[in-house]
Amino acid sequence: MVVAYDGAGFHGFAAQPGQETVAGALSGALARVARHRVDLTCAGRTDAGVHARGQVVHADVRAGVDLRRLQKSLNSMLGPSIVVRSAEIAPEGFDARHSARARRYRYLVLESAVPDPLLAPSAWTVAGPLDLRAMVSAADALLGEHDFRAFCRRVPGTSPADEIPRRVVDAGWRVVPVATGELGPASRLLRFEIEAQSFCHQMVRSIVGMLVDVGKGRRRASDVHWLLASGDRSQAGDLAPPQGLCLLEVLY
């Protein structure tokens, strides 16, 4: 299934006892439709408050389940906060997580002195001006395979010396076209997209927080190189808030 959701009302994707999660709601509804217990596997676990348009989930269900009816029933039960955009029988051996060859994320930044109540649920409002050219240059330095320890939350039980190699195949900023007068004066909606074979915990939010610091002039674009070389998470700065982040697509 390709699943979209508004992460604002959920404590992340993964099921957690006593917490409202996307997986908990989806597996519960799917079990009612399929009439048996269902275990879900997703392409990438998202944190609390993070959205998705192209999350991919697989589950084993009994033979003969009507997929059209299943999709319609799930959307009726869970929509609009969780929506199954498509459902199909997966090929033999398919695994939503391990079969994926890349994930693509989007992060929205509203450059504005005044927050926009309609964009606030899906964008980070940052008072400008931001140097977009410097932000683009800094993002270019992320391309290729690097040790991303400086931009990842360390997994408990691992050593700070353990490298976290990731290959980034695309990363860049652009201005989102918006109708004249829709945003305030001196305001822009900026869109950052990044694609990699895989991501570590909080990697995208950490990167965006650093890139916005570059845009504000607090860091130089060239700082990305020494941050990657340092492997020191404490030097990378603050995380960008979760509401601007969205899992756009999973590639197989």
C-alpha positions in Angstrom: 0.0 0.0 0.0 1.1 3.6 -0.7 0.0 5.6 2.3 -0.3 9.3 3.0 -0.8 10.9 6.4 -0.9 14.1 8.4 1.6 13.3 11.2 0.4 16.1 13.5 -1.9 14.0 15.5 0.4 10.9 15.8 3.3 10.0 17.9 5.3 8.8 14.8 4.7 5.9 12.5 5.8 2.9 14.6 3.3 1.3 17.0 4.0 2.2 20.6 2.0 1.0 23.7 -0.3 3.8 24.9 0.5 6.1 22.0 -1.6 7.1 19.0 0.6 6.1 16.0 0.1 5.7 12.3 1.0 2.1 12.4 -1.3 1.5 15.3 -4.3 3.1 13.6 -3.6 1.5 10.2 -3.0 -2.0 11.5 -6.1 -1.8 13.7 -8.3 -0.8 10.8 -6.7 -3.3 8.4 -7.3 -6.1 10.9 -11.0 -5.2 11.1 -11.4 -5.2 7.3 -9.3 -8.4 6.8 -10.8 -10.0 9.9 -7.5 -11.2 11.3 -4.4 -9.8 13.0 -2.1 -7.9 10.7 1.6 -6.9 11.1 2.9 -4.0 9.1 6.3 -3.3 7.6 7.0 0.3 6.4 9.6 1.7 4.1 10.8 4.3 6.6 9.6 5.1 10.2 8.7 8.7 10.6 9.0 10.7 13.8 6.2 12.4 15.7 4.7 15.2 13.7 6.3 14.2 10.4 4.0 13.7 7.4 4.0 11.4 4.4 2.6 11.4 0.9 4.4 8.2 -0.4 5.0 5.9 2.6 5.0 2.3 1.4 3.7 -0.4 3.7 3.3 -4.2 3.2 1.3 -6.7 5.2 0.3 -10.4 4.8 -3.5 -10.7 4.4 -5.7 -13.7 3.8 -6.2 -14.8 0.2 -9.2 -13.4 -1.7 -9.3 -10.0 0.0 -11.0 -7.5 -2.3 -8.3 -4.7 -2.6 -10.8 -2.1 -3.9 -13.1 -2.7 -0.9 -10.1 -2.8 1.5 -8.8 0.6 0.2 -12.3 2.2 0.3 -13.0 0.8 3.8 -9.6 1.9 5.2 -10.0 5.4 3.8 -13.6 5.7 5.2 -12.3 4.6 8.7 -9.1 6.6 8.8 -9.4 9.5 6.4 -8.5 12.3 6.0 -5.6 12.0 8.5 -4.5 8.6 7.0 -5.3 7.7 3.4 -4.4 4.6 1.4 -3.6 6.1 -2.0 -3.2 2.7 -3.7 -3.2 -1.0 -2.8 -2.0 -4.0 -4.8 -0.7 -7.5 -4.5 3.1 -7.3 -4.0 5.5 -9.6 -6.0 6.9 -12.6 -4.2 9.6 -11.7 -1.8 8.8 -8.0 -1.7 9.7 -6.1 1.5 8.6 -2.5 1.9 11.8 -1.7 3.8 14.5 -3.9 2.4 13.4 -3.9 -1.2 13.6 -0.1 -1.4 16.5 1.4 -3.3 15.9 5.0 -2.3 13.7 7.4 -0.3 12.9 11.0 -1.1 12.0 13.6 1.5 10.7 17.2 1.2 11.0 20.0 3.7 9.1 23.3 3.5 10.4 26.6 4.9 8.3 29.7 4.9 10.6 32.7 4.9 8.4 35.3 6.5 8.4 37.8 9.4 4.7 36.8 10.1 3.6 33.2 10.4 0.9 31.9 8.0 -1.8 29.9 9.9 -2.6 27.9 6.8 1.0 26.9 6.1 2.0 26.5 9.8 1.0 22.8 10.0 3.3 21.9 7.1 6.1 24.4 7.0 8.7 25.9 9.3 8.3 29.7 9.5 11.7 31.4 9.6 12.2 35.2 9.7 14.3 36.3 6.7 16.2 37.3 4.9 17.8 34.0 3.9 20.7 33.7 1.5 19.2 31.0 -0.8 22.4 30.9 -2.9 24.5 29.9 0.1 21.9 27.3 1.1 22.0 25.8 -2.4 25.8 25.7 -2.3 25.8 24.1 1.2 23.3 21.4 0.0 25.6 20.5 -2.9 28.3 19.4 -0.5 26.0 16.7 0.8 26.0 14.8 -2.5 27.8 11.5 -2.6 28.7 9.0 0.1 29.7 10.4 3.4 29.8 9.6 7.1 26.7 11.3 8.4 27.3 10.9 12.2 27.2 14.7 12.6 23.7 14.8 11.3 22.2 11.7 12.9 20.8 10.8 16.4 23.0 8.0 17.7 21.2 4.7 18.3 21.5 3.6 21.9 24.2 1.0 22.4 26.3 2.1 19.5 29.7 3.7 19.8 30.2 7.4 18.9 33.1 6.1 16.8 30.9 4.0 14.6 30.5 5.6 11.2 27.1 6.1 9.6 27.7 6.0 5.8 24.9 7.2 3.6 24.8 8.0 -0.1 22.9 11.1 -1.1 22.0 11.1 -4.8 20.1 14.4 -4.9 19.7 17.5 -2.6 18.6 21.0 -3.4 16.4 24.0 -2.7 14.0 25.9 -4.9 11.4 28.6 -4.5 7.8 27.4 -4.7 5.7 29.5 -7.0 2.9 31.1 -5.1 0.1 33.4 -6.4 0.8 37.1 -6.0 -0.6 38.4 -2.7 -0.9 34.9 -1.2 2.1 35.4 1.0 3.1 38.6 2.8 5.7 41.1 1.5 9.3 39.8 1.5 8.0 36.3 2.0 8.9 33.1 0.1 8.0 29.5 0.4 11.2 27.4 0.0 11.3 23.7 -0.8 14.2 21.4 0.1 14.3 17.9 -1.4 16.8 15.2 -0.6 17.0 11.6 -1.9 19.3 8.9 -0.6 19.4 5.1 -0.5 18.6 5.3 3.2 18.5 7.8 6.1 19.5 7.6 9.7 17.4 9.0 12.6 16.7 12.7 12.4 19.1 13.1 9.5 16.9 15.3 7.3 15.8 17.6 10.1 19.4 18.0 11.3 20.5 18.9 7.7 17.8 21.4 7.2 18.5 23.1 10.6 22.1 23.5 9.5 21.2 24.8 6.0 18.9 27.4 7.5 21.8 28.5 9.7 23.8 28.9 6.5 21.0 31.0 5.1 20.9 33.2 8.1 24.7 33.8 7.9 25.4 31.9 11.1 27.5 29.4 9.2 29.3 29.3 5.9 28.4 26.9 3.1 31.8 25.3 3.3 31.1 24.3 7.0 29.3 21.3 5.7 32.6 19.7 4.7 34.2 19.9 8.1 31.0 18.9 9.9 30.9 15.7 7.8 34.6 15.1 8.6 34.1 15.8 12.3 31.4 13.2 12.9 30.4 15.3 15.9 26.6 15.6 16.3 27.0 18.4 18.9 28.5 20.7 16.2 25.6 20.4 13.7 23.2 22.7 15.6 19.5 22.4 16.3 17.0 20.2 14.6 14.4 21.8 12.2 10.9 21.2 13.6 9.0 18.1 12.5 6.0 19.7 10.7 8.0 20.8 7.7 9.1 17.3 6.8 7.3 14.9 4.5 8.3 11.5 3.1 7.5 12.1 -0.5 8.4 8.9 -2.3 10.0 5.5 -2.0 11.7 4.0 -5.0 12.1 0.3 -5.8 
